[in-house]
Amino acid sequence: MCAPNDPKNLSLIYTYIMNIFQRVKQLGFPLGKYVVVGGVMEAYGIRQANDIDIVVANDLFHKLIQNGWVMCDCDACTNSSKKILKGDGVDILSEYSCGEAYKANTEQLIKNADLIDGVPFIGLTELRKWKQVNGREKDLKDIKLIDAYLKIELSGILLVWKILKKKLILAII
């Protein structure tokens, strides 16, 4: 256990005080070279993230290795095509996959990212697909939260459309 004034402990506390956007922007990754895949639900205001997972383009992944990011050498990583670089509360992924059942195209994920406050995040429907395949208890709970969020979002869009349609009709008459 870290002592209260241990720099490791202070680093973790500081990490959790910052929001998801600040934490990602602090990394200084170039837009068009990465997409946040873990922490997405915090960006949408659904629930707070514990850590951040970021999928990066192949060239950025290798640059990060050259800059001293440490490759995970656990059994799961050494026996998989997915490689992970470990940082303080941040995992950098070489691909977004879940075994053989789900593997997304990194370039397409980056291209189709939702830009929120200047940070690219995968869309909730893509996140939902991954969580469905992964199927852990926490993922199944997250799916319920995502579904509820998307239902509320769709209801709001439909309400705005109805209001605009009424105003448009009144303006024409």
N, C-alpha and C positions, 0 to 999 in steps of 0.2 A: 504494500500500500504506500502511495506517495505521501510524504509529509505535506502539510498545508502550503508551505512556501517553496516546495520543490518546483523547479521550472517546468517539469513535465506536467504537473498538476495545474499550474497556472496557465499553461498553453491550452489544456483541455477546457478549462473554465472560459478562457478568452474565446475559444472556438465556438462554444455554445451561446455566448452573449451576442455574437455576430449573427445576422440572419443569413439565409441561404445565398442571397444575391451578393452580399459583401464577401462571404467566404469564397464563392466561385471567382468573383472579380479579382480578389486578392491574388489568385494564382497567375493572372496575366496571360492566359491562353488566348491565342488569336481567334476571333470569330471565323467560322467556316472550317475550323479544325477540330471542334469538339461539340458534344451535346451532353447535357446533364441527364442521367437516367435514374439516379438515386437521390432523392431530395425533391423530386418533382411535386409530391403531394404538399410539401411545405410552400412551394412557389405558388400553388393554387389556393393556399389557405385552408387545406383540408386537414392536415395534421403536421406537427413538427417533425423534422428529420433528425435522426441521431447521427448520421454520417452522410457523406456525399459520394456518389459513384458517377464517374465521368467516362464516357467512351470517347476516345480520341482517334484522329486519323493516324495511319501507320507512320508517316514521317514525324509527327509530333511525338508519338509514343517512343520512337528511337531517339529523338532529341532529348526527351526527358530522362531516358536511361543514361545518355552521355552527360547530362547535367546532374547526375547523382541520385535520381530516384531509385529506390530499392525494389527489385523484383521479388514478388512473393514466391517462396519456394516450398509451400505446403504441398501435400500429396495431390489435393484437388487441382492445383494450378500446374504442377509438373506433369500431370496425366491428362491435360486438356489443351485444346488449341487456344483457349482464352488465357491470356497472360494478364497479371495484375501488378501494378506498381503501387506501393504503399506510401502514404503520407499521413500527416496529422489529421485524422478524421476524414481523409479523402482517399478513395481508391480510384486509380486510373486504369481503365479496362481497355484491352486491345480489341475487344468485340463485345457485342451485346447478345448473349446467348444463354440458353438453359439446356445444357446437354445437346442431344441431337434433335430434340423436339421443337426447339425454337432457336433460330439464328437470324438476326436482322442484318441488313446490309448497312454498314457504318456510314458510307457516303450518303445513302438515302435518309438515314436517321438525322444526319447533320443537315442535309438539304431541307428536310421537312420539319425541322425543329420549330417549336413555338418560341418566339423571342419575347421574354417577359422581363421587363426592367433591364434590358440590354444583355440578358443571359439566355442562351438557347437550351430549351428543355424538350424532351420527347413529349408527344401528346399523351393525354390520359388514355386514349383508346389503345395506343401501342403499349403503354405501361400495363394496362389491364391484360393484354394478351400474354405478356411475359409472366405476370403474377398468376394467371390462370394455369399456365403450363408448370410453373414452379410449385404451386399448390401447397405451400406451407400454411400453417394455421394463420400466421400474421398476414400472409398474402391474401388469403380468403377474406379476412376482415377488411383489408384494404380494398378489395374488389367491391365489397358492399358500400364502402365510403365513396369510391369512385363512381359507382352506379348512382348513388344518391346525389352526388355533386352534378353529374351529367344530366340527370333528370331535372334538377333545379335550374341548371343553366339553360336547358332546352325550354323549360317553362317560361323563363325570363325572356328568351329570344322570341318565343311565340307571342307573349304578351306585348312586347315592343312592336312586333309586326302588326298585331291587331290594332294597336293605337295609331301607328303610322298609316295603316290602310284606311282607318276611319277619317283621319285628317286629310288624306289624299282625296278620298271620295268627297268630303265636305268642300275641299278646295276646288274641285272640279265643278261641283254643283253651284 
